[in-house]
C-alpha cells in the first residue's frame, strides 16, 4: 500500500473547507479596524493559513483572535504583513 504525500495532513476537500475560507476572508475584509489587500486564506488541519498585507487602524486588533472566533478554526498560521499608518 502506497501512502499519499498528503496522508499526514488529512483534510476533507469539501464545502466546509471552502465555507471556512470564505468566512475568514469575509470577516477580515469587513472589519472596520483593518484594510486588507492581497488576502490569501488556505485551509489547513484545525485552522487556516493567512497571507497578504494588512493595514491596522487600531493597534489593539488581534487578527488571530478575530479569526479563531470562526467555527472550525482552532489554529491560525499568520503570515500577514502588518503595517500601521501609511503603507
C-alpha positions, 0 to 999 in steps of 0.5 A, spaced: 500 500 500 502 506 497 501 512 502 499 519 499 504 525 500 498 528 503 496 522 508 499 526 514 495 532 513 488 529 512 483 534 510 476 533 507 476 537 500 469 539 501 464 545 502 466 546 509 473 547 507 471 552 502 465 555 507 471 556 512 475 560 507 470 564 505 468 566 512 475 568 514 476 572 508 469 575 509 470 577 516 477 580 515 475 584 509 469 587 513 472 589 519 472 596 520 479 596 524 483 593 518 484 594 510 486 588 507 489 587 500 492 581 497 488 576 502 490 569 501 486 564 506 488 556 505 485 551 509 489 547 513 488 541 519 484 545 525 485 552 522 487 556 516 493 559 513 493 567 512 497 571 507 497 578 504 498 585 507 494 588 512 493 595 514 491 596 522 487 602 524 487 600 531 493 597 534 489 593 539 486 588 533 488 581 534 487 578 527 488 571 530 483 572 535 478 575 530 479 569 526 479 563 531 472 566 533 470 562 526 467 555 527 472 550 525 478 554 526 482 552 532 489 554 529 491 560 525 498 560 521 499 568 520 503 570 515 500 577 514 504 583 513 502 588 518 503 595 517 500 601 521 499 608 518 501 609 511 503 603 507 
